[in-house]
Amino acid sequence: MFELILLFIAIAVIAPLVLKYTTKPNYQKVAEMTVLPPQLGIRDDLSLQKTVRKMERALPHEFKEKIKRRYLAEHSKATEAYFEATFYELQRFFIMCSLLNNVPMFSKKVDEIWHEMLMYTKEYEKFSSDLCGEHIHHAPNDAVEPDPHGRAWFDLLYAKLFTFTDFTHIAWGTFFQHPLHQGLLQELHTLSVEELGKRYFRENADQDTVHSLLTKIKGDIKRISKAHDPYKGLKVSPHSIDSAPILAGAMLYYSYHHSEQYEMYMGKLSPASSYYSGNTTACGSGCGNHRDDGGGHDSSGSDSSCGSSCGGGCGSS
């Protein structure tokens, strides 16, 4: 009898622990199933290959392994697959940093790895200098405010630069939840590629990529400014990787034509999106090169936020 009592006690104590450590959260399962495209999944037509090679030189395998060991030691529930998928998204973020004056950090998951990276002061300083030409600051701000316009700009650029994976929405939340700011749309429509490049992109960014990216966006806006609704009657999933190009185009179209009713129109296109919430908060950080040349929308202003800087902060997802 005594042995049975001990057995029941052991089962009662051990079973919850076994369940805790053998039942993986969904995001861990998605990470394990996700195929990470080579060269960070960059769009082939944007001349980003040179920037990816620059990233690879700036972030050698030995440095990555240090970050990985530290992160896994600090996050006991994280798997190697989860680290790899999240680190992949951090590298994409840094690619954006190397191109743009301002890039908010909208993911707590990605930011956690960035925090561990910062612990290696000398290696991080060299990485920043090799990739961006200067320090990529990480300056968390406790008073974080929602930044829907900054998030919309981030979503558009991310979609233009990278192919989506099954892990993308795990890292960044749901995309295309917010319309682009009308002032930014007007600038994208009327300013030249050269003017836009000077306003929103780094002086030492790969100019072939910048030119190709802005030319594509301006071409998209020119087409949607005259088109009848090409998305009427369509239904897509917000988290399907095949839906991303459609949703990115719809974000541009409905931002341009139906900004005030954006949520309604996007909800019709992607009904499931109403059950999810894309993150819109970000902490500020900078490379010391942020500027607003008169007509732009400075990220520190209350009216609009088209980015932050070469780094991001403590956003949540």
Secondary structure, DSSP 8 states (H G I E B T S, - for coil): -HHHHHHHHHHHHHHHHHHHHHS--HHHHHHHH----GGGGB-GGGT-HHHHHHHHHHS-HHHHHHHHHHHHHH-TT--HHHHHHHHHHHHHHHHHHHHBS---B--HHHHHHHHHHHTSHHHHHHHHHHHHSS-------SS--B-HHHHHHHHHHHHHHB---TTHHHHH--SS-S---HHHHHHHHHS-HHHHHHHHB-TTS-HHHHHHHHHHHHHHHHHHHH---TTTT----TT-TTTHHHHHHHHHHHHHH-GGGHHHHHHHH-GGGGG-----B-B----S-----SSS--TTSSS--S---SS------
